[in-house]
Amino acid sequence: MSTRKEIVSSFYEQVNEDERLLRSRHGQLEYRTTMEYIHRYAGSGSRILEIGAGTGRYSIALAREGMNVTAVELVTGNLQILRENSKGIPSISSYEGDATDLSLFDDNSFDVTLVFGPMYHLYDPVDVNMAIDEAIRVTRPGGVLLFAFISVFGIMYANYLSGNWARGEEENFTADYRVRHFKEQLFTGYDVAEFEDLFKEKPVDWITTAGVDGILEPIEEREDFCIKDEDFDRFARWYLNHSEKRELLGTTNHLLYICRKR
């Protein structure tokens, strides 16, 4: 039986994660919108922890802005790229580690904690709660946490409307249409309310839930899809102003749950 780390690492060995947020319009929108939300709660001198930092797109950018960044990444290959790309930046440190065990760090150590990858790949309720609890533990009282997660409906729209709907339905839903979470799924998606419910008994206060990439991913493969740079800038500003609308959240692929530690 493969471990969760082996399954996740095997996937990231086959993709160029370092270019994911640059090479497509939906990736660019995800990065731009996410950075807008980070900047609402963090600024120069903030102590930032990014859990699931990937190759460091966010961590490195924030460190260059003068924030004190600590990056944690599960996948060895991604961490190696992060360390190579962050050479010469003194305000960033990086560690190989799992979101479910942040024992390297003391309680109340960070102003803002970013959990930007782990919730995509955690399927067991025990591990899910451990990751949430650990992120909260290391964040100072009054600090803000941003958890990225994937809409199960966004997964269906983006990946299973090209003649393989039945497979997607079987992977992501039970026979009575309840959302499924299991190890071999690799990317696990949530109903928005289901994800928000994970925090009901946690010592945090909900700030907002926001989409970060809209419907771009499922439509970007269309032959007639085109957004020029000037239009994309305008579209991104428009999207940011509507990114928290409840009626739009299920159709976006990636989302943020944002809360403040009590």
Secondary structure, 3 states (H helix, E strand, C coil): CCCHHHHHHHHHCCCCHHHCCCCCHHHHHHHHHHHHHHHHHCCCCCEEEEECCCCCHHHHHHHHCCCEEEEEECCHHHHHHHHHHCCCCCCEEEEECECCECCCCCCCCEEEEEECCHHHHCCCHHHHHHHHHHHHHHEEEEEEEEEEEEEHHHHHHHHCCCCCHHHHHHHHECCCCCECCCHHHCCCCECHHHHHHCCCCCCEEEEEEEECCCCHHHHCCCCCCCCCHHHHHHHHHHHHCCCCCHHHHCCCCEEEEEEEEC
